[in-house]
Amino acid sequence: MQAPDQPESSRESHNVSMDETVAEAGGCAQVHLPTGRTCALQHGHDGTCQFVAPDRVADALTRLQPDPEQ
């Protein structure tokens, strides 16, 4: 049982249908269990997930990081 005062992001990182690394970077991190693909959109995005292959997760993490020049 999760403590009610624990942040949602922390709770999600222990869910097998979530990619912990992507969740910690601020991504949706929902994993499509039959394929192993991970949603590459921001956490809390509108609409349906956009899943990427496991070998593309690093690229997705790069896109989630804020642009330091902005």
N, C-alpha and C positions, 0 to 999 in steps of 0.2 A: 504494500500500500504506500502510495506516494504522499508525502507531507503536503498539505494544502498551500503552504507558503513557499514551496519549492518552485522556481521558475519553470514555465512550460518548456522552454528550450532544453533544460536539463532533463525533464521527464522524457522528452522525445528522443534524446540521445541514447536511451536504454531500450528503445523499441526496435524489434528485429526488422520492421518494415521501414525503418528510417536509416539513412546513411549518416553516421555520427560525424564524420569529417565535414560533410556538406552542411549539416545542421549547425555545427559550430561556426561555419563561415557565413551563416545567415541565409542559407538556401532552404528551399522547401524540403528537400532530402527524402521525399517519399520514394520508396523502392517498389518497383513492379516485381513482385516476388517470382512469377513464372519466368521472367526474362533476366532479372538482375539489373535492369536499367533503373537509373535514378533521375528524379526530376531536377532539372538544372535552373529552375526559376527561383526568384526571391521567396523567402518564407512569407506566407500569407498572400500569395499572388491571387489575382482574379482568374477565373476560368479554369480550364483543365491543365493538368501537368504536361510538361514537355520532357519526356524521358530521353536520356542519353545512355549510350553503351558504357559499361564499366571502364573501358579504356579511354573514354572521353570525359570522365569526371574531373580530371585535373584541369582541362580546358574550361569546364563549367565553373570551377572554383575561381579561376582567374577572372572570369566575367563578373563574378559576385563581388570582387574586391572593389572598393571605391577608387576612382581615378584620382591620384594624388595631385594632378595638375588642375583639377576643378575646384 
